């Protein structure tokens, strides 16, 4: 469990380093900034801005490759986490619960499925709208992560349209991840009081999710004005996008903290040794990483000038990256308890197999040296393995209670 948490935290830190390096290495030099400020004041045409960039010696900035890499890495990790979760249920002969169904549905909405191109248009048709697929084939392919004045006109419209779809899906998937974790709480706790609190939290997540999805779908009217406003040739109006994004991020972090408090109040009452209580507390504390990523996401989007930016394909990059990371980390955190039980079982069986082989070789050596012990030793070895299996079963039963 500690290894999984450390690995995931390390990947999040790695993304932060990539972001910092990109921002430093690809920042415009001061001479280019001064040249742009004097030229762009007289024209907002991207063609003029492109010529100005060439004349001013501005670097050609392109972060689409790093965006694709982060999308593939974190999307793949979330898919592996869900697969291990399902395997764990089968391994311990547990039926899939509603929380499992939710998390499987979420990863379907997150991870691209190339089968949709060759299979009949059934449910795989929906997978064409998965966030990872849109990130790679919709955003990066149309200029996301590049300066807007280096992107053809039609691609600017396309990238903003795809970012609109991703934004709506983000506001829908984050509450579903939280609901999956809350449904997991219902499988753990039987006390009526905490179950009522969990149900109330689920209802709050549903309400918040529905409200913000509707707000994002209809943030501009007509809806198409969201991705056509940039050219100045269309008429429409939009509500305050900054207020929507910032308020949702604040509410989301508050819900995360509340979801950490809920199990923490019950762990102390569990009837088990203090070492096991600490292990259970650590298991629940993986949600801290999810909360931390949400806080980073909020810190990233606050300085973005959503309403006045003239460079959306570049300015929205950091927000796009951390949205992907937040969704993937949330899925992985939701799957960690089941992954822990499965990995512990696998490692325990591997260790027991090695120990059994070693004991048998030692027994054979003793039998060859002391023939009279031949009849007695197997019983003692067998008894020792009986006790080991019993201890292992107890350990697994504890794991089942919390996973």
ZATISE-605786 format. One line per field, with one value per residue (C-alpha): residue number from 0; residue in three letters; z, y, x. Coordinates in nm, 3 decimals, decimal comma. Example, Ala and Ser with C-alpha at 12.3 -4.5 7.8 and 13.67 -1.06 7.14 Angstrom:
REM residues 2
pos = c(0:1)
code = c(ALA:SER)
z = c(0,780:0,714)
y = c(-0,450:-0,106)
x = c(1,230:1,367)
This chain:
REM residues 403
pos = c(0:1:2:3:4:5:6:7:8:9:10:11:12:13:14:15:16:17:18:19:20:21:22:23:24:25:26:27:28:29:30:31:32:33:34:35:36:37:38:39:40:41:42:43:44:45:46:47:48:49:50:51:52:53:54:55:56:57:58:59:60:61:62:63:64:65:66:67:68:69:70:71:72:73:74:75:76:77:78:79:80:81:82:83:84:85:86:87:88:89:90:91:92:93:94:95:96:97:98:99:100:101:102:103:104:105:106:107:108:109:110:111:112:113:114:115:116:117:118:119:120:121:122:123:124:125:126:127:128:129:130:131:132:133:134:135:136:137:138:139:140:141:142:143:144:145:146:147:148:149:150:151:152:153:154:155:156:157:158:159:160:161:162:163:164:165:166:167:168:169:170:171:172:173:174:175:176:177:178:179:180:181:182:183:184:185:186:187:188:189:190:191:192:193:194:195:196:197:198:199:200:201:202:203:204:205:206:207:208:209:210:211:212:213:214:215:216:217:218:219:220:221:222:223:224:225:226:227:228:229:230:231:232:233:234:235:236:237:238:239:240:241:242:243:244:245:246:247:248:249:250:251:252:253:254:255:256:257:258:259:260:261:262:263:264:265:266:267:268:269:270:271:272:273:274:275:276:277:278:279:280:281:282:283:284:285:286:287:288:289:290:291:292:293:294:295:296:297:298:299:300:301:302:303:304:305:306:307:308:309:310:311:312:313:314:315:316:317:318:319:320:321:322:323:324:325:326:327:328:329:330:331:332:333:334:335:336:337:338:339:340:341:342:343:344:345:346:347:348:349:350:351:352:353:354:355:356:357:358:359:360:361:362:363:364:365:366:367:368:369:370:371:372:373:374:375:376:377:378:379:380:381:382:383:384:385:386:387:388:389:390:391:392:393:394:395:396:397:398:399:400:401:402)
code = c(UNK:UNK:UNK:UNK:UNK:UNK:UNK:UNK:UNK:UNK:UNK:UNK:UNK:UNK:UNK:UNK:UNK:UNK:UNK:UNK:UNK:UNK:UNK:UNK:UNK:UNK:UNK:UNK:UNK:UNK:UNK:UNK:UNK:UNK:UNK:UNK:UNK:UNK:UNK:UNK:UNK:UNK:UNK:UNK:UNK:UNK:UNK:UNK:UNK:UNK:UNK:UNK:UNK:UNK:UNK:UNK:UNK:UNK:UNK:UNK:UNK:UNK:UNK:UNK:UNK:UNK:UNK:UNK:UNK:UNK:UNK:UNK:UNK:UNK:UNK:UNK:UNK:UNK:UNK:UNK:UNK:UNK:UNK:UNK:UNK:UNK:UNK:UNK:UNK:UNK:UNK:UNK:UNK:UNK:UNK:UNK:UNK:UNK:UNK:UNK:UNK:UNK:UNK:UNK:UNK:UNK:UNK:UNK:UNK:UNK:UNK:UNK:UNK:UNK:UNK:UNK:UNK:UNK:UNK:UNK:UNK:UNK:UNK:UNK:UNK:UNK:UNK:UNK:UNK:UNK:UNK:UNK:UNK:UNK:UNK:UNK:UNK:UNK:UNK:UNK:UNK:UNK:UNK:UNK:UNK:UNK:UNK:UNK:UNK:UNK:UNK:UNK:UNK:UNK:UNK:UNK:UNK:UNK:UNK:UNK:UNK:UNK:UNK:UNK:UNK:UNK:UNK:UNK:UNK:UNK:UNK:UNK:UNK:UNK:UNK:UNK:UNK:UNK:UNK:UNK:UNK:UNK:UNK:UNK:UNK:UNK:UNK:UNK:UNK:UNK:UNK:UNK:UNK:UNK:UNK:UNK:UNK:UNK:UNK:UNK:UNK:UNK:UNK:UNK:UNK:UNK:UNK:UNK:UNK:UNK:UNK:UNK:UNK:UNK:UNK:UNK:UNK:UNK:UNK:UNK:UNK:UNK:UNK:UNK:UNK:UNK:UNK:UNK:UNK:UNK:UNK:UNK:UNK:UNK:UNK:UNK:UNK:UNK:UNK:UNK:UNK:UNK:UNK:UNK:UNK:UNK:UNK:UNK:UNK:UNK:UNK:UNK:UNK:UNK:UNK:UNK:UNK:UNK:UNK:UNK:UNK:UNK:UNK:UNK:UNK:UNK:UNK:UNK:UNK:UNK:UNK:UNK:UNK:UNK:UNK:UNK:UNK:UNK:UNK:UNK:UNK:UNK:UNK:UNK:UNK:UNK:UNK:UNK:UNK:UNK:UNK:UNK:UNK:UNK:UNK:UNK:UNK:UNK:UNK:UNK:UNK:UNK:UNK:UNK:UNK:UNK:UNK:UNK:UNK:UNK:UNK:UNK:UNK:UNK:UNK:UNK:UNK:UNK:UNK:UNK:UNK:UNK:UNK:UNK:UNK:UNK:UNK:UNK:UNK:UNK:UNK:UNK:UNK:UNK:UNK:UNK:UNK:UNK:UNK:UNK:UNK:UNK:UNK:UNK:UNK:UNK:UNK:UNK:UNK:UNK:UNK:UNK:UNK:UNK:UNK:UNK:UNK:UNK:UNK:UNK:UNK:UNK:UNK:UNK:UNK:UNK:UNK:UNK:UNK:UNK:UNK:UNK:UNK:UNK:UNK:UNK:UNK:UNK:UNK:UNK:UNK:UNK:UNK:UNK:UNK:UNK:UNK:UNK:UNK:UNK:UNK:UNK:UNK:UNK:UNK:UNK:UNK:UNK:UNK:UNK:UNK:UNK:UNK)
z = c(0,000:0,090:-0,233:-0,444:-0,266:-0,304:-0,673:-0,740:-0,543:-0,734:-1,067:-0,956:-0,854:-1,191:-1,371:-1,160:-1,263:-1,630:-1,599:-1,432:-1,691:-1,979:-1,835:-1,794:-2,112:-2,339:-2,200:-2,443:-2,417:-2,300:-2,644:-2,798:-2,532:-2,599:-2,973:-2,936:-2,711:-2,969:-3,261:-3,120:-2,983:-3,343:-3,453:-3,299:-3,623:-3,571:-3,908:-3,799:-3,468:-3,653:-3,868:-3,559:-3,383:-3,673:-3,695:-3,319:-3,304:-3,064:-3,009:-3,158:-2,848:-2,860:-2,552:-2,726:-2,698:-2,320:-2,300:-2,494:-2,276:-1,951:-2,087:-2,191:-1,868:-1,625:-1,839:-1,858:-1,483:-1,410:-1,649:-1,484:-1,139:-1,240:-1,398:-1,077:-0,878:-1,082:-1,061:-0,685:-0,660:-0,858:-0,666:-0,331:-0,474:-0,412:-0,633:-0,802:-0,604:-0,717:-0,637:-0,876:-1,149:-1,104:-1,125:-1,431:-1,603:-1,514:-1,660:-1,975:-2,001:-1,935:-2,141:-2,521:-2,685:-3,031:-3,073:-3,139:-3,487:-3,596:-3,387:-3,452:-3,311:-2,977:-2,645:-2,807:-2,993:-2,663:-2,606:-2,896:-2,650:-2,383:-2,237:-2,320:-2,683:-2,708:-2,544:-2,805:-3,122:-3,054:-2,854:-2,934:-3,298:-3,340:-3,174:-2,799:-2,624:-2,904:-2,946:-3,111:-3,386:-3,508:-3,539:-3,853:-3,811:-3,837:-3,588:-3,335:-3,355:-3,326:-3,022:-2,834:-2,924:-2,793:-2,479:-2,421:-2,438:-2,202:-1,958:-1,940:-1,897:-1,622:-1,422:-1,464:-1,384:-1,069:-0,871:-0,999:-0,862:-0,524:-0,534:-0,607:-0,297:-0,089:-0,209:-0,092:0,250:0,257:0,212:0,507:0,771:0,913:1,178:1,090:1,174:0,940:0,669:0,680:0,651:0,355:0,181:0,239:0,092:-0,213:-0,267:-0,230:-0,491:-0,732:-0,688:-0,727:-1,029:-1,207:-1,137:-1,265:-1,570:-1,668:-1,602:-1,822:-2,102:-2,122:-2,022:-2,364:-2,577:-2,840:-2,718:-3,029:-2,927:-2,680:-2,966:-3,219:-2,995:-3,056:-3,417:-3,335:-3,622:-3,423:-3,184:-2,847:-2,475:-2,202:-1,824:-1,596:-1,663:-1,401:-1,126:-1,234:-1,237:-0,915:-0,716:-0,826:-0,735:-0,388:-0,333:-0,462:-0,219:0,068:-0,019:-0,037:0,313:0,444:0,285:0,468:0,800:0,764:0,792:1,027:1,297:1,279:1,250:1,617:1,715:1,520:1,736:1,627:1,730:1,705:1,428:1,216:1,295:1,162:0,848:0,796:0,855:0,598:0,351:0,388:0,381:0,014:-0,049:0,072:-0,257:-0,449:-0,244:-0,300:-0,677:-0,663:-0,473:-0,735:-1,005:-0,833:-0,795:-1,164:-1,297:-1,077:-1,280:-1,619:-1,789:-1,923:-2,016:-2,182:-2,311:-2,670:-2,658:-2,542:-2,701:-2,485:-2,172:-2,114:-2,127:-1,755:-1,670:-1,923:-1,783:-1,420:-1,508:-1,661:-1,361:-1,113:-1,282:-1,305:-0,947:-0,823:-0,999:-0,870:-0,512:-0,534:-0,643:-0,394:-0,116:-0,354:-0,512:-0,167:-0,079:-0,413:-0,402:-0,040:-0,127:-0,423:-0,230:0,070:-0,146:-0,323:0,011:0,149:-0,160:-0,124:0,249:0,187:-0,070:0,173:0,457:0,238:0,132:0,496:0,595:0,323:0,439:0,803:0,699:0,515:0,817:1,093:0,960:1,291:1,260:0,929:1,077:1,318:1,111:0,854:1,130:1,280:0,944:0,854:1,181:1,125:0,785:0,928:1,167:0,886:0,673:0,968:1,028:0,658:0,657:0,952:0,772:0,460:0,657:0,794:0,441:0,324:0,593:0,467:0,097)
y = c(0,000:0,240:0,149:0,222:0,552:0,652:0,562:0,760:1,061:1,042:1,053:1,359:1,531:1,433:1,605:1,916:1,914:1,878:2,170:2,387:2,297:2,367:2,704:2,808:2,668:2,781:3,127:3,414:3,634:3,992:4,136:3,921:4,024:4,395:4,339:4,156:4,427:4,695:4,488:4,306:4,628:4,718:4,377:4,063:3,866:3,541:3,578:3,912:3,759:3,475:3,720:3,925:3,616:3,540:3,896:3,923:3,595:3,430:3,056:2,803:2,662:2,317:2,113:1,872:1,579:1,609:1,641:1,316:1,139:1,245:1,143:0,798:0,732:0,832:0,693:0,356:0,351:0,414:0,133:-0,109:-0,011:-0,090:-0,423:-0,521:-0,421:-0,651:-0,933:-0,886:-0,934:-1,256:-1,370:-1,353:-1,476:-1,144:-1,027:-0,689:-0,417:-0,093:0,089:-0,145:-0,082:0,293:0,286:0,058:0,296:0,591:0,436:0,358:0,729:0,813:0,568:0,547:0,222:0,163:-0,124:0,138:0,185:-0,174:-0,296:-0,238:0,088:-0,038:0,091:0,132:0,427:0,612:0,541:0,769:1,052:0,928:1,199:1,035:0,988:1,349:1,470:1,297:1,293:1,605:1,851:1,774:1,697:2,040:2,250:2,223:2,314:2,550:2,925:3,012:3,217:2,900:2,708:2,718:2,885:2,569:2,387:2,669:2,615:2,238:2,251:2,484:2,260:1,951:2,136:2,214:1,841:1,751:2,022:1,889:1,529:1,640:1,797:1,474:1,222:1,383:1,347:0,988:0,902:1,040:0,848:0,525:0,582:0,660:0,338:0,159:0,319:0,169:-0,177:-0,112:0,048:-0,088:0,177:0,366:0,709:0,697:0,530:0,820:1,063:0,869:0,870:1,244:1,297:1,088:1,300:1,619:1,492:1,410:1,753:1,939:1,730:1,786:2,162:2,215:1,992:2,196:2,521:2,407:2,277:2,607:2,847:3,010:3,077:2,963:2,672:2,690:3,042:2,877:2,769:3,043:3,349:3,370:3,489:3,793:3,712:3,552:3,691:3,537:3,566:3,359:3,353:3,397:3,083:3,179:3,181:2,837:2,674:2,832:2,767:2,404:2,347:2,491:2,274:1,966:2,014:2,066:1,738:1,560:1,674:1,569:1,225:1,190:1,284:1,032:0,710:0,869:0,906:0,531:0,386:0,456:0,246:-0,063:-0,367:-0,451:-0,403:-0,054:-0,161:-0,276:0,046:0,241:0,026:0,095:0,467:0,471:0,298:0,567:0,845:0,779:1,015:1,293:1,261:1,306:1,618:1,748:1,711:1,893:2,176:2,191:2,201:2,500:2,676:2,619:2,750:3,062:3,266:3,155:3,450:3,245:3,545:3,761:3,525:3,573:3,249:2,975:2,682:2,768:2,916:2,623:2,367:2,342:2,314:2,032:1,841:1,861:1,771:1,448:1,381:1,452:1,211:0,933:0,978:0,971:0,638:0,488:0,600:0,447:0,115:0,105:-0,092:-0,377:-0,359:-0,381:-0,699:-0,861:-0,768:-0,876:-1,210:-1,261:-1,168:-1,379:-1,684:-1,629:-1,600:-1,907:-2,107:-2,017:-2,096:-2,430:-2,527:-2,431:-2,630:-2,937:-2,921:-2,886:-3,175:-3,395:-3,312:-3,397:-3,720:-3,828:-3,744:-3,868:-4,144:-4,186:-3,835:-3,920:-4,011:-3,721:-3,431:-3,420:-3,381:-3,088:-2,926:-2,987:-2,837:-2,531:-2,483:-2,529:-2,245:-2,032:-2,088:-1,998:-1,672:-1,592:-1,657:-1,421:-1,156:-1,194:-1,177:-0,841:-0,734:-0,840:-0,629:-0,315:-0,390)
x = c(0,000:0,281:0,462:0,152:0,093:0,460:0,459:0,144:0,268:0,597:0,415:0,218:0,542:0,691:0,404:0,466:0,832:0,740:0,500:0,764:1,026:0,789:0,690:1,053:1,201:0,918:0,851:0,872:1,183:1,135:1,217:0,941:0,690:0,761:0,734:0,402:0,259:0,323:0,195:-0,106:-0,255:-0,336:-0,466:-0,614:-0,584:-0,393:-0,223:-0,078:0,025:0,200:0,395:0,478:0,607:0,840:0,967:1,016:1,211:0,968:1,026:0,787:0,622:0,465:0,370:0,133:0,376:0,404:0,025:-0,016:0,242:0,074:-0,265:-0,142:0,051:-0,221:-0,502:-0,324:-0,258:-0,626:-0,724:-0,480:-0,612:-0,971:-0,867:-0,685:-0,992:-1,215:-0,958:-0,947:-1,324:-1,297:-0,988:-1,167:-1,499:-1,672:-1,955:-1,919:-2,091:-2,247:-1,922:-1,737:-1,994:-1,953:-1,573:-1,576:-1,819:-1,597:-1,283:-1,482:-1,554:-1,189:-0,986:-0,990:-1,103:-0,967:-1,216:-1,481:-1,337:-1,393:-1,687:-2,054:-2,194:-2,318:-2,187:-1,845:-1,988:-1,996:-1,629:-1,543:-1,614:-1,375:-1,155:-0,823:-0,924:-1,040:-0,719:-0,503:-0,714:-0,919:-0,709:-0,344:-0,416:-0,578:-0,311:-0,366:-0,041:0,067:0,032:-0,297:-0,128:0,048:-0,279:-0,501:-0,839:-1,052:-0,832:-0,878:-1,253:-1,204:-0,976:-1,212:-1,508:-1,327:-1,221:-1,589:-1,674:-1,388:-1,495:-1,852:-1,727:-1,489:-1,772:-1,971:-1,693:-1,549:-1,878:-1,913:-1,566:-1,666:-1,996:-1,805:-1,591:-1,901:-2,068:-1,755:-1,809:-2,159:-2,008:-1,777:-1,993:-2,318:-2,379:-2,701:-2,561:-2,264:-2,471:-2,716:-2,426:-2,288:-2,627:-2,660:-2,313:-2,405:-2,718:-2,511:-2,264:-2,544:-2,703:-2,374:-2,278:-2,610:-2,608:-2,256:-2,298:-2,606:-2,419:-2,131:-2,350:-2,540:-2,263:-2,294:-2,600:-2,617:-2,405:-2,186:-2,085:-1,842:-1,616:-1,697:-1,660:-1,286:-1,311:-1,529:-1,766:-2,046:-2,305:-2,389:-2,332:-2,167:-2,194:-1,894:-1,687:-1,428:-1,692:-1,817:-1,475:-1,348:-1,665:-1,679:-1,314:-1,374:-1,682:-1,499:-1,209:-1,455:-1,633:-1,296:-1,205:-1,548:-1,503:-1,171:-1,332:-1,618:-1,410:-1,154:-1,420:-1,489:-1,141:-1,068:-1,373:-1,265:-1,207:-0,854:-0,493:-0,348:-0,107:-0,399:-0,583:-0,287:-0,288:-0,658:-0,603:-0,324:-0,553:-0,818:-0,559:-0,480:-0,770:-0,540:-0,354:-0,679:-0,751:-0,399:-0,431:-0,767:-0,597:-0,320:-0,586:-0,748:-0,414:-0,344:-0,676:-0,697:-0,446:-0,587:-0,760:-1,053:-1,264:-0,997:-0,727:-0,615:-0,414:-0,655:-0,469:-0,167:-0,325:-0,563:-0,281:-0,205:-0,573:-0,612:-0,315:-0,425:-0,783:-0,653:-0,427:-0,707:-0,948:-0,687:-0,563:-0,923:-0,987:-0,663:-0,734:-1,082:-0,927:-0,637:-0,811:-0,896:-0,552:-0,393:-0,581:-0,492:-0,124:-0,088:-0,245:-0,013:0,301:0,197:0,139:0,468:0,650:0,473:0,564:0,931:0,923:0,752:1,015:1,292:1,133:1,095:1,460:1,567:1,342:1,486:1,838:1,751:1,586:1,899:2,116:1,883:1,655:1,473:1,323:1,162:0,825:0,806:0,929:0,651:0,394:0,580:0,632:0,271:0,156:0,372:0,215:-0,130:-0,063:0,080:-0,226:-0,446:-0,259:-0,276:-0,650:-0,693:-0,491:-0,702:-1,026:-0,914:-0,832:-1,176:-1,342:-1,175:-1,169)
